[in-house]
Amino acid sequence: MEPQFRQTTIDPSGRFLHAENDRLRAKGPATRVMLPGGVSAWSVTRHEVVKRLCADPRVSRDPVRHWPAYAGLPTDWPLRSFISTVNAFTTYGGDHQRLRTMMGSAFTPRRVEGVRGRVHATVGRLVRDMSRARPGEVLDLRRAFTDVVPAEALCDLVGIPDSFRGRAVHSIQAINRPATDDRDFMDLTSCLGALVATKYMVKGDDLTSDLINARYGEDRLTEDEVNTALLLMIGAGSGTTANLLCKAVTALLTHPDQLKLVKAGDATWIDVIEETLRAEGPVQHLPLRYAVEDVDLGFDTVIRAGEPIMLAFGAAGRDPVAHGRTADEFDLTRTDKDHLAFGHGVHHCIGAPLARMEASIALPALFAHFPDMELAVPAAELQPLPTYVYNGLVELPVRLRK
């Protein structure tokens, strides 16, 4: 006999992400929640269970095949954009393997490493521009730096030409802001469509050309599939990396003892990146997955076939069972910084090496150029992104020089 669960309504404002995660985690390995739009789903918040479900073949990302209620969703449902486009993010089984394999054959370590020099150049240009700020002047680090680094890196990676690079960078930054205009998304789609059409005629040394050349047996990606793959990579890799950079800077500025460890060489920038990913994961709740068949989680909790699942990667990073009583503390000396910020299993983020590389260049350069940088407002006044899906800031006001 299954117990009856009282559903918790997810707070869409994102103001109390960690507190909400703690409450959900305390209810059990999974608990029913009400999402905006009146959709009921299971929220999974414990590290071990999240990791297990990521690798469980009984859990799908395909709403068409495995979520019966999908057909009745209104077209304006707030989370529809996360699940409605057919790509490597929303497919299952053989369909997923085909798309994932071809994307992986293009997104190679060599391709990622090939943009390292350009990331260095972008970061160098940005810190030089910011160096013109007067002592005491307040600057929004999100718009001036943390948004720009991943946007430029992705343009370098996919081969956006100079002729419409400015438009593309603007659109990439715009789609990650709270008040996103549909025109920005359409403009980015237009840029990528033009890019793909050009690369079909004249290949280059870039990821778009690699996607066009990718094969799965005798199969190739269609032009629409190349476009969709690029949108997925940019959508998944721009705002999340910007959030990682924002949260890493904020964590160090609000924990001067930890910043002191880095400056003294007693902690590394890799420690900073991995601890930020664990304690302040850029993705908090990722919609959606679906049970292909009944999944028994133990503790008298069974997710029935066809029910939607939301994995709370942010909550998993702060799980006391995985990280002890200090799980909610930012501690660079922590021995075990294990996290699921990039997912796990067949849907593990293929862009993880790029995000780590960008952060490993951007963060040390920023603090080396501005060792006296400080928040321009009390930490409690920083405005979180108004969403429970991502963990970021609307803006990051700082003074680069006191």
C-alpha positions as CSV (number, residue, x, y, z in Angstrom):
1,M,0.0,0.0,0.0
2,E,1.6,3.2,-1.1
3,P,1.5,6.2,1.2
4,Q,-0.5,9.3,0.1
5,F,1.7,12.3,-0.7
6,R,0.7,15.9,-0.2
7,Q,2.0,17.8,-3.2
8,T,4.3,20.7,-2.7
9,T,4.0,23.6,-5.2
10,I,7.4,24.5,-6.6
11,D,8.2,28.2,-6.1
12,P,8.7,29.6,-9.6
13,S,10.6,32.7,-8.3
14,G,13.9,30.9,-7.5
15,R,14.4,33.0,-4.4
16,F,14.8,30.1,-2.0
17,L,16.3,27.4,-4.1
18,H,18.4,25.7,-1.4
19,A,15.8,25.9,1.3
20,E,13.2,24.4,-1.0
21,N,15.6,21.6,-2.0
22,D,16.2,20.9,1.7
23,R,12.5,20.6,2.3
24,L,11.9,18.3,-0.6
25,R,14.9,16.1,0.2
26,A,13.6,15.7,3.8
27,K,10.4,14.2,2.4
28,G,12.0,11.1,0.9
29,P,13.9,9.9,-2.1
30,A,11.2,11.4,-4.3
31,T,8.2,13.5,-3.6
32,R,5.3,14.7,-5.7
33,V,5.4,18.4,-6.6
34,M,3.1,20.7,-8.6
35,L,4.8,22.6,-11.4
36,P,3.6,25.8,-13.0
37,G,0.6,25.2,-15.2
38,G,-0.8,22.6,-12.9
39,V,1.5,19.7,-14.0
40,S,2.2,17.1,-11.3
41,A,5.7,15.5,-11.3
42,W,8.1,13.7,-9.0
43,S,11.0,15.7,-7.6
44,V,14.1,13.6,-6.9
45,T,16.6,15.3,-4.7
46,R,18.9,12.7,-3.1
47,H,22.3,12.3,-4.7
48,E,22.3,8.5,-4.9
49,V,18.8,8.3,-6.3
50,V,19.4,11.1,-8.9
51,K,22.5,9.3,-10.1
52,R,20.7,6.0,-10.3
53,L,17.8,7.4,-12.3
54,C,20.2,9.1,-14.7
55,A,21.6,5.7,-15.7
56,D,18.3,3.8,-15.5
57,P,17.0,2.6,-18.9
58,R,13.5,2.6,-17.5
59,V,13.7,6.4,-17.4
60,S,13.2,8.3,-20.7
61,R,13.6,11.8,-22.0
62,D,11.0,11.3,-24.8
63,P,7.7,12.9,-23.9
64,V,6.0,11.8,-27.1
65,R,6.6,8.1,-26.4
66,H,6.6,8.0,-22.6
67,W,4.4,10.8,-21.2
68,P,0.7,10.2,-22.0
69,A,-0.3,13.7,-20.7
70,Y,2.1,15.4,-23.2
71,A,-0.5,15.5,-26.0
72,G,-2.9,17.5,-23.9
73,L,-0.4,20.2,-22.8
74,P,-1.3,23.8,-23.8
75,T,1.1,25.3,-26.3
76,D,2.0,28.0,-23.8
77,W,3.0,25.7,-21.0
78,P,6.0,27.4,-19.3
79,L,8.3,24.4,-19.6
80,R,7.3,23.3,-23.0
81,S,10.5,24.7,-24.6
82,F,12.6,22.3,-22.5
83,I,10.9,19.2,-23.9
84,S,9.2,19.9,-27.2
85,T,12.1,20.1,-29.6
86,V,13.3,16.7,-31.0
87,N,17.1,16.5,-30.3
88,A,19.6,14.5,-28.3
89,F,18.2,16.0,-25.1
90,T,14.6,14.7,-25.7
91,T,15.1,11.3,-27.3
92,Y,15.4,7.8,-26.1
93,G,17.0,4.5,-27.0
94,G,18.2,4.2,-30.6
95,D,17.1,7.7,-31.6
96,H,19.1,9.1,-28.8
97,Q,22.1,6.9,-29.5
98,R,22.2,8.1,-33.1
99,L,22.0,11.8,-32.3
100,R,24.3,11.6,-29.4
101,T,27.0,9.6,-31.3
102,M,27.0,12.1,-34.2
103,M,27.1,15.1,-31.8
104,G,29.9,13.4,-29.8
105,S,31.9,12.8,-33.0
106,A,31.9,16.5,-33.7
107,F,32.3,17.8,-30.1
108,T,35.7,16.2,-29.7
109,P,38.5,17.1,-27.2
110,R,40.5,18.4,-30.2
111,R,37.7,20.7,-31.2
112,V,37.3,22.0,-27.6
113,E,41.0,22.5,-27.2
114,G,41.1,24.3,-30.5
115,V,39.2,27.3,-29.0
116,R,41.4,27.6,-25.9
117,G,43.5,30.3,-27.4
118,R,40.5,32.3,-28.5
119,V,39.0,32.0,-25.0
120,H,42.3,33.4,-23.6
121,A,42.0,36.3,-26.1
122,T,38.4,37.0,-25.3
123,V,39.1,37.1,-21.5
124,G,42.1,39.3,-22.0
125,R,40.1,41.8,-24.1
126,L,37.3,41.9,-21.5
127,V,39.5,42.5,-18.5
128,R,41.3,45.2,-20.4
129,D,38.0,46.8,-21.2
130,M,36.9,46.6,-17.6
131,S,40.2,48.0,-16.4
132,R,39.0,51.4,-17.7
133,A,36.4,51.5,-14.8
134,R,37.2,54.2,-12.2
135,P,38.0,53.3,-8.6
136,G,34.7,52.8,-6.8
137,E,32.6,52.6,-10.0
138,V,29.9,49.9,-10.0
139,L,30.0,47.5,-12.9
140,D,27.6,44.6,-13.7
141,L,30.0,41.7,-14.1
142,R,27.3,39.5,-15.6
143,R,26.8,41.8,-18.7
144,A,30.5,42.8,-18.9
145,F,32.1,39.4,-18.4
146,T,30.4,36.2,-17.3
147,D,27.8,36.3,-20.1
148,V,30.2,37.3,-22.8
149,V,32.9,34.6,-22.2
150,P,30.7,31.6,-23.0
151,A,28.8,33.4,-25.8
152,E,32.1,34.2,-27.6
153,A,33.5,30.8,-26.9
154,L,30.4,29.1,-28.5
155,C,30.7,31.4,-31.5
156,D,34.3,30.4,-31.9
157,L,33.4,26.7,-31.5
158,V,30.7,26.6,-34.1
159,G,32.3,28.9,-36.6
160,I,30.2,32.0,-36.6
161,P,31.7,34.4,-39.1
162,D,32.5,38.0,-38.4
163,S,29.8,39.2,-40.7
164,F,27.0,38.3,-38.1
165,R,29.0,37.5,-35.0
166,G,27.8,40.6,-33.2
167,R,24.2,39.6,-33.8
168,A,24.8,36.1,-32.6
169,V,26.7,37.1,-29.4
170,H,23.9,39.6,-28.6
171,S,21.2,37.0,-29.2
172,I,23.0,34.3,-27.1
173,Q,23.3,36.7,-24.2
174,A,19.7,37.9,-24.6
175,I,18.1,34.5,-24.5
176,N,19.6,33.9,-21.1
177,R,18.2,37.0,-19.5
178,P,14.9,36.9,-17.5
179,A,12.9,39.0,-19.9
180,T,13.8,37.1,-23.0
181,D,12.2,38.5,-26.2
182,D,11.1,35.9,-28.7
183,R,12.7,38.0,-31.4
184,D,16.1,37.3,-29.8
185,F,15.5,33.6,-30.1
186,M,14.3,34.0,-33.7
187,D,17.4,36.1,-34.5
188,L,19.7,33.4,-33.1
189,T,17.8,30.7,-35.1
190,S,18.2,32.9,-38.2
191,C,22.0,33.3,-37.6
192,L,22.5,29.5,-37.1
193,G,20.3,28.8,-40.2
194,A,22.5,31.0,-42.3
195,L,25.7,29.5,-40.8
196,V,24.6,25.9,-41.6
197,A,23.5,26.8,-45.1
198,T,26.9,28.4,-45.7
199,K,28.8,25.4,-44.3
200,Y,27.0,23.0,-46.5
201,M,28.5,24.8,-49.4
202,V,32.0,25.6,-48.0
203,K,33.2,23.6,-45.0
204,G,35.5,25.0,-42.4
205,D,37.6,24.0,-39.4
206,D,34.7,24.3,-37.0
207,L,32.1,22.2,-35.1
208,T,29.3,23.0,-37.6
209,S,31.2,21.5,-40.4
210,D,32.0,18.5,-38.2
211,L,28.3,18.0,-37.5
212,I,27.6,18.2,-41.3
213,N,30.2,15.5,-41.9
214,A,29.2,13.3,-38.9
215,R,28.0,9.8,-39.8
216,Y,26.2,7.0,-37.9
217,G,26.8,4.1,-40.2
218,E,25.4,5.3,-43.5
219,D,23.2,7.9,-41.8
220,R,24.0,11.6,-41.6
221,L,22.3,14.5,-39.8
222,T,19.8,16.4,-41.8
223,E,20.1,20.2,-42.2
224,D,17.3,20.6,-39.6
225,E,19.0,18.2,-37.2
226,V,22.3,20.2,-37.5
227,N,20.4,23.4,-36.8
228,T,18.7,21.8,-33.8
229,A,22.0,20.3,-32.5
230,L,23.6,23.8,-32.6
231,L,20.7,25.4,-30.8
232,L,20.9,22.7,-28.1
233,M,24.6,23.2,-27.6
234,I,24.3,27.0,-27.4
235,G,21.2,26.9,-25.2
236,A,22.7,24.4,-22.8
237,G,26.2,25.8,-22.8
238,S,25.8,29.6,-22.6
239,G,23.6,30.4,-19.6
240,T,24.8,27.5,-17.5
241,T,28.5,28.5,-17.9
242,A,27.6,32.1,-17.2
243,N,25.8,31.0,-14.0
244,L,28.9,28.9,-13.0
245,L,31.1,32.0,-13.4
246,C,28.7,34.2,-11.5
247,K,28.3,31.8,-8.6
248,A,32.1,31.1,-8.4
249,V,32.8,34.8,-8.2
250,T,30.1,35.4,-5.6
251,A,31.2,32.5,-3.5
252,L,34.8,33.7,-3.4
253,L,33.8,37.3,-2.6
254,T,31.5,36.2,0.2
255,H,34.0,33.7,1.6
256,P,37.3,35.7,1.9
257,D,38.9,32.9,3.8
258,Q,38.4,30.6,0.8
259,L,39.7,33.2,-1.6
260,K,42.8,33.6,0.6
261,L,43.4,29.8,0.2
262,V,43.5,30.3,-3.6
263,K,45.7,33.3,-3.5
264,A,48.1,31.5,-1.2
265,G,48.2,28.4,-3.4
266,D,46.6,26.2,-0.8
267,A,43.6,25.6,-3.1
268,T,43.4,25.5,-6.9
269,W,41.1,27.0,-9.4
270,I,40.0,23.5,-10.2
271,D,38.9,23.3,-6.5
272,V,36.9,26.5,-7.0
273,I,35.2,25.2,-10.1
274,E,34.3,21.8,-8.8
275,E,33.1,23.1,-5.4
276,T,31.0,25.7,-7.1
277,L,29.5,23.0,-9.3
278,R,28.7,21.0,-6.2
279,A,27.4,23.7,-3.9
280,E,25.9,26.1,-6.4
281,G,25.1,24.0,-9.4
282,P,24.0,26.1,-12.5
283,V,21.1,23.7,-13.1
284,Q,18.9,23.1,-10.1
285,H,15.8,21.2,-11.4
286,L,15.9,19.8,-14.9
287,P,12.6,19.1,-16.6
288,L,11.7,16.4,-17.5
289,R,12.1,12.6,-17.6
290,Y,9.4,9.9,-17.7
291,A,9.1,6.5,-16.3
292,V,9.0,3.9,-19.1
293,E,7.7,1.3,-16.6
294,D,7.2,1.3,-12.8
295,V,10.3,2.3,-11.0
296,D,10.5,1.2,-7.3
297,L,12.8,3.6,-5.4
298,G,12.4,1.8,-2.1
299,F,11.1,3.6,1.0
300,D,7.6,2.6,-0.2
301,T,8.0,5.0,-3.2
302,V,7.1,3.9,-6.7
303,I,7.1,6.1,-9.7
304,R,4.5,4.7,-12.1
305,A,4.9,4.2,-15.8
306,G,4.1,7.4,-17.7
307,E,4.7,9.8,-14.7
308,P,7.0,12.7,-15.2
309,I,10.2,13.1,-13.2
310,M,12.3,16.2,-12.4
311,L,15.8,15.5,-11.2
312,A,17.1,18.1,-8.7
313,F,20.8,18.2,-9.5
314,G,21.3,21.2,-7.2
315,A,19.7,19.4,-4.3
316,A,21.9,16.3,-4.9
317,G,25.1,18.4,-4.7
318,R,24.1,19.5,-1.1
319,D,22.9,16.1,0.0
320,P,24.2,15.5,3.6
321,V,24.2,11.7,3.0
322,A,26.8,12.3,0.2
323,H,28.7,15.2,1.8
324,G,28.1,15.2,5.5
325,R,26.8,17.9,7.8
326,T,28.7,20.6,6.0
327,A,27.1,19.8,2.7
328,D,25.6,23.3,2.4
329,E,29.0,25.0,3.1
330,F,31.4,26.3,0.4
331,D,34.7,24.6,1.3
332,L,37.5,24.4,-1.1
333,T,39.4,21.9,1.2
334,R,36.6,19.4,1.0
335,T,38.1,16.1,-0.1
336,D,35.0,14.8,-1.9
337,K,33.5,17.3,-4.3
338,D,31.5,14.8,-6.2
339,H,28.5,16.3,-8.0
340,L,26.0,15.7,-10.8
341,A,26.1,19.2,-12.2
342,F,26.7,17.9,-15.7
343,G,24.3,15.0,-15.3
344,H,25.3,11.3,-15.5
345,G,24.9,8.3,-17.7
346,V,23.8,8.5,-21.4
347,H,22.7,12.2,-21.0
348,H,25.9,13.4,-19.4
349,C,26.6,16.9,-20.8
350,I,29.0,16.6,-23.7
351,G,29.9,20.3,-23.2
352,A,31.3,19.8,-19.7
353,P,35.0,20.0,-20.9
354,L,34.3,23.3,-22.6
355,A,32.6,24.8,-19.5
356,R,35.4,23.7,-17.3
357,M,38.0,25.1,-19.7
358,E,36.3,28.5,-19.9
359,A,36.0,28.7,-16.1
360,S,39.7,27.7,-15.7
361,I,40.7,30.6,-17.9
362,A,38.2,33.3,-16.9
363,L,38.3,33.0,-13.1
364,P,42.1,33.3,-12.5
365,A,42.4,36.1,-15.0
366,L,39.6,38.0,-13.4
367,F,41.0,37.8,-9.9
368,A,44.6,38.4,-11.0
369,H,43.6,41.7,-12.7
370,F,41.3,42.8,-10.0
371,P,42.6,41.4,-6.6
372,D,40.6,44.0,-4.7
373,M,37.3,43.3,-6.4
374,E,34.3,43.4,-4.0
375,L,30.5,43.1,-4.2
376,A,28.8,46.5,-4.6
377,V,25.7,45.4,-2.7
378,P,25.2,43.1,0.3
379,A,25.1,39.5,-0.8
380,A,21.5,39.2,0.5
381,E,20.5,41.9,-2.0
382,L,21.7,40.0,-5.1
383,Q,18.7,39.1,-7.2
384,P,18.4,35.4,-8.3
385,L,17.2,34.5,-11.7
386,P,13.4,34.1,-11.4
387,T,13.3,30.4,-12.1
388,Y,13.7,27.1,-10.2
389,V,15.4,25.4,-13.2
390,Y,18.6,27.5,-13.1
391,N,20.7,28.9,-10.3
392,G,22.1,32.2,-11.3
393,L,21.9,36.0,-10.8
394,V,20.0,38.7,-12.7
395,E,23.1,40.9,-12.4
396,L,26.4,40.8,-10.4
397,P,27.2,44.4,-9.3
398,V,30.9,44.7,-8.3
399,R,33.5,47.3,-7.7
400,L,36.7,46.2,-9.4
401,R,38.8,48.7,-7.4
402,K,37.9,50.0,-3.9
